[in-house]
Amino acid sequence: LPNGNPDVPILAISPMKETARQLAMSWGVYPDMSAEDSFDTDDFRDMLRYSCEIALKKGLVKDPNDLMVVTAGFPFGTPGAANVIRVIP
């Protein structure tokens, strides 16, 4: 990437309005401010389902079977802990 811009869209989900606003300033990043009760923060699979729903609603994937790469910090709420990566359909 000569200009440093991503070839694919990046969905960034955060419960914090300030974080979502800051992410909106990054090229190719589509932030979503999730409500506190959008998904069970103790259930990683629930977060993955929520992420897939948002990606479809925002038009970032065209088909529910498109592959997505998800990175997250688990347990949630741990600053700087991106310790999980999953490829999901």
C-alpha positions in Angstrom: 0.0 0.0 0.0 2.0 3.0 -1.2 -0.3 5.5 0.4 -0.8 3.6 3.7 -4.6 3.3 3.2 -6.2 -0.1 3.7 -7.7 -2.0 0.8 -10.5 -3.4 2.9 -12.9 -1.6 5.3 -12.2 -1.7 9.0 -15.1 -1.9 11.5 -14.2 -0.5 14.9 -16.7 -1.1 17.7 -16.5 0.8 21.0 -18.9 1.7 23.8 -17.1 5.0 24.2 -18.3 8.0 22.1 -14.9 9.8 22.2 -13.1 6.7 20.9 -15.7 6.2 18.1 -15.3 9.9 17.1 -11.5 9.6 17.0 -11.7 6.4 14.9 -14.0 8.2 12.4 -11.0 10.4 11.5 -8.9 7.4 10.3 -9.0 6.4 6.6 -11.1 3.3 5.9 -12.3 2.9 9.5 -16.1 2.7 10.1 -16.7 3.1 13.8 -19.8 1.9 15.6 -20.7 3.0 19.1 -22.2 0.1 20.8 -24.6 0.4 23.7 -23.5 -1.1 26.9 -26.1 -3.8 26.6 -25.5 -4.6 22.9 -23.8 -7.9 23.7 -22.8 -9.9 26.7 -19.3 -8.7 27.6 -18.5 -12.0 29.2 -19.4 -14.0 26.0 -16.9 -13.6 23.1 -19.1 -15.5 20.7 -21.9 -13.0 21.4 -19.5 -10.1 20.5 -18.6 -11.9 17.2 -22.3 -12.3 16.3 -22.8 -8.6 17.1 -19.9 -7.6 14.9 -21.2 -9.6 12.0 -24.6 -8.0 12.3 -23.1 -4.5 12.3 -20.8 -5.2 9.3 -23.9 -6.4 7.3 -26.0 -3.3 8.4 -23.2 -0.9 7.4 -22.7 -2.7 4.1 -19.1 -3.7 4.8 -19.8 -7.3 3.8 -22.2 -8.2 1.0 -23.0 -11.8 2.0 -23.4 -13.3 5.5 -20.8 -15.9 4.5 -18.1 -13.3 3.6 -14.9 -13.8 5.7 -14.1 -11.3 8.4 -11.0 -10.9 10.5 -11.7 -9.9 14.1 -9.2 -8.7 16.6 -10.2 -7.9 20.2 -8.9 -7.6 23.7 -10.5 -10.1 26.0 -11.6 -9.7 28.6 -13.3 -6.5 27.3 -12.4 -3.2 29.0 -8.7 -4.0 29.3 -6.8 -1.1 27.6 -4.2 -2.1 25.0 -5.0 -5.8 25.2 -5.6 -7.0 21.6 -4.9 -10.6 22.4 -7.5 -12.4 20.2 -7.6 -12.8 16.4 -10.3 -14.8 14.6 -11.3 -15.4 11.0 -15.0 -15.9 10.8 -17.6 -16.3 8.1 
